[in-house]
């Protein structure tokens, strides 16, 4: 019985350490919709559709939960000096999401998946969630011209070897868009 209590206590301790260490904040800045900028530490959202973003002014301060609706941009610089910008943008009339900005200009190109992953150095990448045998991991390239209100899916990619027909779909979509 004593061994069981020790094992349970050890498991709870390991679980709590993992829970605390999994929530890492990275140096960056939040840009509000009214262009106000907060510089500090940011917990990158796990999903593009996150409703709140955690922000800390410094290491010792308590995290603030900021509604995503008020945020326009999240900019993070990794330990290696790589800057990543996530833009909170309207995908459709009912959906907004944080998308990784690839190119900004006359037309803006974005990348997203079902999730957002951040490694221990602060490098941000999209992640795909799928059920083996039922679906495939997919990443979406989205584009938007300055005069357009919503994003357009320009390409869907996958690391899956069984994803057929996407090159043809990309050519067709690109021809219609451009």
C-alpha positions as CSV (number, residue, x, y, z in Angstrom):
1,X,0.0,0.0,0.0
2,X,2.8,2.3,0.9
3,X,4.5,1.6,-2.5
4,X,1.2,2.5,-4.3
5,X,1.0,5.9,-2.5
6,X,4.7,6.6,-3.4
7,X,4.0,5.7,-7.1
8,X,0.9,7.9,-7.2
9,X,2.7,10.8,-5.6
10,X,5.7,10.4,-8.0
11,X,3.3,10.3,-11.0
12,X,1.5,13.5,-9.8
13,X,4.8,15.3,-9.3
14,X,6.1,14.4,-12.8
15,X,2.8,15.4,-14.3
16,X,2.7,18.8,-12.5
17,X,6.4,19.5,-13.6
18,X,5.5,18.7,-17.2
19,X,2.4,20.9,-17.0
20,X,4.4,23.8,-15.7
21,X,7.3,23.4,-18.1
22,X,5.0,23.0,-21.1
23,X,3.7,26.5,-20.7
24,X,6.7,28.5,-21.9
25,X,6.6,32.2,-22.7
26,X,8.7,33.7,-25.5
27,X,9.9,37.3,-26.0
28,X,7.8,39.2,-28.4
29,X,5.2,41.8,-29.0
30,X,1.4,42.0,-29.2
31,X,-0.1,44.5,-31.5
32,X,-3.7,45.5,-30.7
33,X,-6.2,46.4,-33.4
34,X,-5.9,50.0,-32.3
35,X,-2.1,49.7,-33.0
36,X,-1.1,49.8,-29.3
37,X,1.9,47.6,-28.8
38,X,2.8,45.5,-25.7
39,X,6.4,44.2,-25.5
40,X,7.0,41.3,-23.1
41,X,6.6,37.5,-22.9
42,X,3.9,35.7,-24.9
43,X,2.5,32.2,-24.6
44,X,1.9,31.3,-28.3
45,X,-1.6,29.8,-28.8
46,X,-1.9,26.1,-29.4
47,X,-4.6,26.5,-32.0
48,X,-5.3,29.1,-34.7
49,X,-8.7,29.8,-33.3
50,X,-7.6,30.5,-29.7
51,X,-9.9,32.8,-27.8
52,X,-7.3,34.2,-25.3
53,X,-3.6,34.9,-25.4
54,X,-1.5,34.8,-22.3
55,X,1.0,37.8,-21.9
56,X,3.5,38.6,-19.2
57,X,5.3,42.0,-18.8
58,X,8.4,40.2,-17.4
59,X,9.4,36.8,-16.0
60,X,8.1,37.5,-12.5
61,X,4.8,39.0,-13.4
62,X,1.5,37.1,-13.4
63,X,0.2,36.2,-16.9
64,X,-2.6,38.4,-18.3
65,X,-5.3,36.7,-20.4
66,X,-6.1,39.0,-23.4
67,X,-9.0,38.3,-25.7
68,X,-7.9,37.4,-29.2
69,X,-10.5,39.7,-30.7
70,X,-8.5,42.7,-29.6
71,X,-5.2,41.4,-31.0
72,X,-4.1,42.0,-34.6
73,X,-0.5,40.6,-34.6
74,X,1.7,38.4,-32.4
75,X,5.4,38.8,-33.3
76,X,8.0,36.4,-31.7
77,X,11.7,36.3,-32.2
78,X,13.2,32.9,-31.5
79,X,16.5,32.3,-29.7
80,X,18.1,31.8,-33.1
81,X,16.9,35.3,-34.3
82,X,14.1,34.0,-36.5
83,X,11.1,36.4,-36.4
84,X,7.6,34.9,-36.9
85,X,4.4,36.9,-37.1
86,X,1.0,35.5,-36.5
87,X,-1.9,37.6,-37.8
88,X,-5.4,37.4,-36.4
89,X,-7.3,37.5,-39.6
90,X,-10.8,36.8,-40.9
91,X,-10.9,33.5,-42.8
92,X,-14.6,33.7,-43.4
93,X,-17.6,35.7,-42.1
94,X,-17.8,33.5,-39.0
95,X,-14.2,32.5,-38.4
96,X,-11.0,34.3,-37.4
97,X,-7.7,32.6,-36.9
98,X,-4.0,33.3,-36.1
99,X,-2.2,32.5,-39.3
100,X,1.6,32.5,-39.9
101,X,2.5,35.3,-42.2
102,X,4.8,34.2,-45.0
103,X,4.8,37.2,-47.4
104,X,3.4,40.7,-46.8
105,X,2.7,43.0,-49.8
106,X,0.1,43.6,-52.5
107,X,-1.0,40.0,-51.9
108,X,-0.3,38.4,-48.5
109,X,0.4,34.8,-48.1
110,X,-0.4,32.8,-44.9
111,X,0.2,29.3,-43.7
112,X,-1.9,27.4,-41.1
113,X,-2.9,24.0,-39.9
114,X,-5.1,22.6,-37.2
115,X,-2.6,23.6,-34.5
116,X,0.4,25.8,-33.8
117,X,3.6,24.4,-32.4
118,X,6.5,26.2,-30.7
119,X,9.7,24.5,-30.0
120,X,11.9,25.2,-26.9
121,X,13.8,27.9,-28.9
122,X,10.6,29.8,-29.9
123,X,10.4,28.7,-33.5
124,X,6.8,28.6,-34.6
125,X,5.3,26.1,-37.1
126,X,1.8,24.8,-38.0
127,X,0.8,21.3,-36.9
128,X,-1.8,18.9,-38.3
129,X,-4.2,16.8,-36.3
130,X,-5.5,13.7,-38.0
131,X,-6.8,10.2,-37.2
132,X,-4.8,7.4,-38.8
133,X,-6.9,5.6,-41.4
134,X,-9.7,8.3,-41.5
135,X,-8.0,11.6,-42.4
136,X,-4.7,13.0,-43.6
137,X,-2.6,15.8,-42.0
138,X,-3.2,19.0,-44.0
139,X,-1.6,22.4,-44.1
140,X,-3.3,25.3,-45.8
141,X,-1.7,28.2,-47.8
142,X,-4.0,31.1,-47.8
143,X,-3.8,34.3,-49.8
144,X,-5.5,37.7,-49.6
145,X,-5.2,40.9,-51.7
146,X,-5.4,44.2,-50.0
147,X,-8.9,44.9,-51.4
148,X,-10.3,41.5,-50.3
149,X,-12.1,41.0,-47.0
150,X,-11.5,37.2,-46.6
151,X,-8.7,34.8,-47.3
152,X,-8.7,32.4,-50.2
153,X,-7.2,28.9,-49.9
154,X,-4.6,28.7,-52.7
155,X,-3.1,25.3,-51.8
156,X,-3.5,22.4,-49.4
157,X,-0.4,20.3,-48.7
158,X,0.3,17.2,-46.7
159,X,3.3,15.1,-45.7
160,X,1.1,12.1,-46.5
161,X,2.2,9.9,-49.4
162,X,-1.4,9.1,-50.2
163,X,-2.5,12.7,-51.0
164,X,-3.3,12.6,-54.7
165,X,-4.6,15.4,-57.0
166,X,-3.4,18.3,-54.9
167,X,-1.1,19.6,-57.6
168,X,-4.0,19.7,-60.1
169,X,-6.2,21.4,-57.5
170,X,-3.5,24.0,-56.9
171,X,-3.1,24.8,-60.6
172,X,-6.8,25.2,-61.0
173,X,-7.2,27.4,-57.9
174,X,-4.2,29.6,-58.9
175,X,-5.5,30.0,-62.4
176,X,-8.9,31.1,-61.1
177,X,-7.4,33.5,-58.5
178,X,-4.7,35.2,-60.6
